[in-house]
Amino acid sequence: MTLEQLYALIGPDMNAVDSVIRQRLHSEVVLVRQVAEYIISGGGKRLRPALVILAAGAMGYRGQRHHELAAVVEFIHTATLLHDDVVDESALRRGRDTANAIFGNAASVLVGDFLYSRAFQMMVEADDMSIMRVLSDATNVIAEGEVLQLMNCHDADVDEVRYLQVIRYKTAKLFEAAAQLGAILGHADDQLEQAFSTYGMHLGTAFQLVDDVLDYSGLEGDTGKHLGDDLAEGKPTLPLIYVMRHGTSAQASCVRRAIEEGGRDDFPAVLEAIHASGALAYARAQAVKEAMLARAAIAPLRDSNYKEALLQLPLFAVERNH
């Protein structure tokens, strides 16, 4: 199933979310509008706001507040992208120049701050302590994940446990929060709210695992970024960790040197080691496990078209090529 088919159920809702995003992006400061509009309009899968809509729908919610909260989630995500691209010195995202490449690092960081603060303004307007707690906690954990990833860069001794901690914090936490918000809006009991939270955490983990696989196997035209960016930044992702644990001594040494030194000089040799060792198959298998755990988490939900879409999302996450 394609993402377009998955979103067919919530097309009007996603259009409403886009309208909220456009409205809430407004600022009297021209540069704020320019940078925010540039990155928001750059496409993307909108998975996180879609999760809010689908989870709320699965719980029978029929109001309008999920549009605002979905926009809040997208603003938080967009702020992290702006900051990430500055930290990583990235030049390409979704097939376009990054905002920092066009507007400069200072503007990207400051507009990222604007989006965070706008998200918190909208969060307060929701006037629900449970919602504010979920979103504020998620934002804090995401920041911790960013710092953990920074600490792990160029550290070839990072193991799978430390790697998973980073992606649980940095990526999966916002998926978790998005699903949980929908459950809260739908007045889920504690058990069901936890089920949605668990679903989002495993879905987000599967999504990031596949992202890390695509950095060594995707086509730049599909992924919208340069292959080998993670290696150039010295990030020890799961394919590299697997080679160092299960590859030959020569392969492990090659990968270790590439992580510690960064850059792209060793990319062809690292790519060969990744393919020869079976690292990509292993990482994809771990992503599939996470996807199955996500699906299992929402088994107690009553049957609906929304539940079916939620069950299909993890499959899309692991089967995609972009």
N, C-alpha and C positions, 0 to 999 in steps of 0.2 A: 504493500500500500504506500502511495506517495504522500508527502506532507500535504499536498493540495487536497487529496482525498480525505485525509484526516481532518483537515480544517474546514471541509465543506459543511460539517455540522454546526460550526461556530463562526461561519463567515460574517454574518451581521454583527455578532459580538466583537469580533476582531476589528471590524471597520469602526465600531464604536470606540474601541480602545485606541485606535489610531487617531480618532478625532480628539479624544481626551489628551493624547500625547501632544498633538499639534497645539491645542489650546494652552496646555500647561507649560509648553516650551517658551511661551512669550516672556520677553524681558525688554525693558527700555534700553538695555545695553546692546548695541548692534552686534558686537563680536560674540556675545553669549548666544544670540539667536543664530548667527552664522555657523558657529562650530557645532552647537547642539543639533541644528537642522541637518548639517552635513552628515554627522554620524548616525543619527536616527533614520535618515532617509537612505542609508547605505545598504538597505536590505536586511538580511539576517533571517533566521528561522522563526523568531518570536516564540520559541518554545516555552519560555518561562511565563510570559503573560497568558499563553494558551493554556498552560497548566492551571492557572487560577480559574479560568473560564470553565475548563472541563471538570475540574474537581467540584466547583460550585454547582454545575449542572448535574453531576452525578449524585449530588446530595439534594437535588430538587429545588435549588435556589432559583428564584425568578425575578429578583430585583435588578437594580442598576449599579450597586456599589462595587460589584466585581470588576466593572470597567475601570473605575478609578484605581483599585488596588492592583489590577494587572498593569496599568500604566506606571504605578509606583515601582513595581518589580522591574519593569523595563528600564526605568530611569536609573535604578541602582545598578543594574547590569551594564548599562551604557557608561555610567561613571567609571566602573571598573575597567571597561575596555579602553577608555581614554587614558586612564592612569597606567594600565598595563603596557600600552603601546609606547608610552614615554619611558617606562622602566626598561622595557625590552629593546628599545631603540628600533621598533618595527617600522617598516616603510610601506607595508602592504597588508590590507585587511579586506576580505570579501571582494577581492579583485580590484580594489581601488587604493589610491594613496591614503595612508592613515592621516587622521586629523593633525597629528603632530608634525607630519611631513609637510603639510600645507600651511598650517597656522602657527607652528612652532610649539615647543614643549611647554612654555609658560602658559599659553592660552589653553592648551589641552588640559593641563593640571587644574587650572582655575575653573574652567567650564565643567570639568568633572566634579569639582567641589559644588558648583551651582546645582548640578543635577542631584547630587546627594542631598543638599539642603532643600531643594524643591520636593524631593521624595519625602523628606521628613515633614515638611509643611502639609503635604497631602495625607500623610500617615496620621497626623494629629487631627485633621479634619474628620477622619473616620470615627473618632471619639469612641474607640473600643480598646481597652487596655490589652486584651488578648492579641489583637492585631498589632498594636504598637510593640508589644513584647516580642512577638515572632520576628517582625521586620528589623527592629533594633538589634536583637541578638544575632540575627543572620548577618547584618551589616558588619557587626564587630568580628564575628567569626571569619567572614570573608577577608577582612583586613589582616587578621592573624594568618590566614592561609597565604596571603600575598607575601608576608614577611617570612613565613616558613619556606616558601619557594625561593625567595631571595637567598636565604641561608643555605639552601641545598645546592644552589648553582655552583658549578665547578667542583662539587664534592662527589667523587667517584665511589665513595663508601656508602652512599644512600642506598638503603635496602627497600624491598617492596612495601614493608610496613610504613616507613617514613614517606615513601612516595604516595601511598594511598591516603595517608593523613592529609597531605597537601591537597589532593583533589577532593577529598571529602569536605575540607574547609573552603577551599578556593572556588570550586565549581558546584559541587553537589549541594552545598548548603542553601543556595538560592533556589534550586529546584525543590528542595525539601520545604522551604518556606512558602513557595508559590502554591504547592499542593495543599499545604496546611491551611493557608488563607482561604482557599475554596471550601475546605471542610468547616472552618470556623463560620464562614458566611452561611453555610447550609445547616448550622446548628448540629454538627456531628457530636456524638458522645465522645468521651475520652478515648475509648478503644478505636473508634473509626478515625478520629483525628490522628492518632498515632499511626494507624495503617496508612493514611495519606502521607504523613511525614516520612515513614519508612519507604514508601513507594518513590517519593521524590528523591530521597537520598540515593537509592540504588539506580534510579533512572539517570540522575546527574553523574554518578560514577561511571556508568556504562558509556554515557555520552563522551566524557572526557577521555576514557580509555581508547575509544575509537578515534577521537581527535589526535591522540598521541600516536596511534597506528598510522593515520593518514599523513602524518608529518614525514613518514618514511615510505609511503606506498601510494599516496594520492597523486592526482594530476593537478598542477597549479591552476589550470583553467577551472577545475571543479572545486578545489579547496579555497581558492581566492587568496592564497598566501604562498610565500616561497617555501619550497621543500627544504628541510634541514634547518629551519629557523631555530628549533629547539636545541639542536646540536650546536649551532653557532653561538647560542646564549649559554652553553654549558649546562643545560637542564638534563638531569638524569631521569628520563622517563622510563616506563616499564620495558619497552623493547631493548633499551640499552642495559638496564639492570639485568634482564634475562641473559643477554650475551655474556655479561661479566660472570654470571653464575654458572652458565651451562655451555658456553662456547669453548673453543680451544684456547690455550694460553695465549696464542698469537692474537686471536680475535679479541679476547678480554683485554689484552694490553693495548691494542689499537683503540678500543672504545674508551678505556680509562684515560688514555692520553688525550683523546678528543674532548672528553668531558672537562678534564682539568685545564686544558689550554683554550677550549672554545674555538670559534672560527669554522670555516668550511673546508679547510685544506684536506682533512681526513674523511670528508663526507663519502666519497666513492667507496673507500675501504670499509667504513662503518656500515654503509648500506649493504655491501656484500656480506659482511659478517651477520647482519640482522637477518637477511634472507637465508643464508646458509644454516644458521643455528635454529631456525624455526621460531624466532622471537615474535614475529608478527602473528603467527598462528596461536601462540600462547596468549598474547595480549588480547587478541580477539576472543579467545575462549573465555578469558576472565570477564570480558565485557558481556558476553552471552550469559554467563552465570549471574552477573549483576542484573541483567535485563529480566531473567527468569525470577529472581528474587523480587524485583519490582512488581512483576505481574502477580506473583503469589500474594504479595502484601495486600492487594485490593480484592482478593477473592471473596471476602465477606460482603462486598457491596452488592446491592440489589442490581439485577440486570437492567441495562438501559443502553441507548446509543452512546451516551457519554462514557459509560464504563467500557464499552467495546473500543472506543477511541483511545481511552487510557491504556487499555491492554495492547493496542497496536503501537503506541508511541515507543515503548522500549524496543520493539522489533525494528522500527524505523531507525532508532538510534544506533543499532549495531549493524544494520544492513546498508547504511548510507555511504556515499562516496564523496561527501562534501560536508 
